[in-house]
Amino acid sequence: MEQPEIQSVGQFQTLVRYNNPVLVVKHPDKKGAPLTELEMKRPQTAGALLDTKKETEEILNSILPPRCWEEDGQLWQQSVSSTPATRQDVINLQEMLDTRLQQTQARETGICPIRRELYSQCFDEIIRQVTINCSERGLLLLRIRDEIAMSMEAYETLYCSSVAFGMRKALQAHEEKEMLRDRVKSLELDKEALEEIIADMKLKQEQSERRNAELRASEEKKFTEEIQFLKKTNAQLKAQLEGITAPKK
């Protein structure tokens, strides 16, 4: 059987029914002196423990180990009760469960460690009651309890790992978001610089087109004047040539 764990006095508030505490170790000449490590690991003495235990009590102690605590240099032990439960005890258990849920302000839905602990204590008390009447049925319920506890631990591990994974992904997404913001700012600056270059090139294009238009108009005017001058000159020369070559009367 597992060694009972030494706990602090005054911390026991449970739905499981226990027997009255029994003094295990007493130091009359060292009142108030702390126990040694060896004494704390071996709280049971031949003079304090019962000589024999019933099979049901042994099964109960294996399912729900005795509780031990130290007070004023004395070691106390409290084992689970082997008294059969009545119908009224079950009704009282239900009322105590509802009362403790209200007193501790446990959540009705979602994840709540307080509610889980209270229901776990209630299940342990039901196992105790069933084991007294049928030890085989109690051991089967113990297997179910351990399986549920193992599944809950697996779910908690999965939940913690999922939360950690989600936080890592959130941080990664935040970092990527900051990188994208910096990239967007850089591209916006490049865009503004390119827009300035395009605006400058458009202005130069307009100025060049205007100069070319003025130059073309000036050249066309010059060519027109030259053509007119050449036509006029040609007409004068033609007239002079006709006057020279015409026969005299």
Secondary structure, DSSP 8 states (H G I E B T S, - for coil): -----EE-TT----SS-B---EEEE--TTSTT----HHHHH----TTTS-S---HHHHHHHHHS--EEEEETTEEEEE-B------HHHHHHHHHHHHHHHHHTT--SSS--HHHHHHHHHHHHHHHHHHHHH-HHHHHHHHHHHHHHHHHHHHHHHHHHHHHHHHHHHHHHHHHHHHHHHHHHHHHHHHHHHHHHHHHHHHHHHHHHHHHHHHHHHHHHHHHHHHHHHHHHHHHHHHHHHHHHHS---
